[in-house]
Amino acid sequence: MGFSLTSKAHAKRWPSQSNTLRATLLFALVIALAGSCAAQGQGDAIPYRTMVPVSIDGRPYKLELSVHKPAGAGPFPTLVFNHGSTGYGTDPSRFTRSVENHSIAAFFVSLGWVVVFPARRGRGGSEGEYDEGFSVPRFLGYSCIPSLSLAGEQRALKDIGAVWEAVSAFPFVDPRRMVIGGQSRGGALSVAFAGTHASTVKGVINFVGGWLGSPCPTAASVNDHVFRAGAAYPGQSLWLYASGDRYYSLAQSSSAHQSFLAAGGRASFHSYEISSPYGHDLHRRPDLWGKDVLKYLRTLHGGG
């Protein structure tokens, strides 16, 4: 079954006109809806947080999900959007902050999508310890040592796998139309996850993704390793980056993209101009990436 690019409330037939004009009008409508939702807190019928029971490495946990959905019973196409890190990992007060993103939620809900923001172990209200590649001692923050850093990445992927399975069973979610995405570490994790879950992942959207930021001398090699794990995914993924990113420069990110392609991956790379240091907040700017995301969703629709 294909993706629906309009909510039921806006599913009227377009009048006869050029494809270019139609696409422009659709994009303007989506941006207007998303902006209105973000400004007024409307557009999703029941935004809520819930604790979902999962099993990871044979142990039970409850992970917090923030769920945004359109009105109605569904089942709806669904985006599972994964959060990033906490800067340099040196401020524990940031670990328990909310991980939802209202710009992403408003944009996709206005299209008739469910959006789920999972909090991995120890993040948000989720149970367990937050342990995604810390130094020894831990107060030094995230480690640049590949063995420690990549062990944290593997731990995070287990959390995403548990959440993915749980969300696919929600009655209002169509498991045949699930897209994975994320920001920063969440973007890189989404690419890597798709490489081993091709049968259930319909698409991948990576916002300014990477595992280690540029201050780490091992960042390029570690990030390439994480992304190459996703090269086995046979579908096309969408990579979105911006200038003015204090963690992942366009040069570094473009190089990671080329490494991904060389490993056999398929991904389109888009970059946008944002003044420093706000490039890492690209996910808050649907006015920049909205057209490219809509185009990508249409390719998924055409793929059935």
Secondary structure, DSSP 8 states (H G I E B T S, - for coil): -----S-GGG-----S--HHHHHHHHHHHHHHHHHHHHHHT-S-S--EEEEEEEEETTEEEEEEEEEE--SS---EEEEEEE----TTS--GGGTTS----HHHHHHHHTTT-EEEEE--TTSTT-SS---SSB-SSGGG-B--SHHHHHHHHHHHHHHHHHHHHHHHTSTTEEEEEEEEEEETHHHHHHHHHHTT-TTT--EEEEES--SS-TTSTTHHHHHHHHHHTTTT--S-EEEEEESS-SSS-HHHHHHHHHHHHHTT--EEEEEE---TTGGGGGGG-HHHHHHHHHHHHHHHHHT-
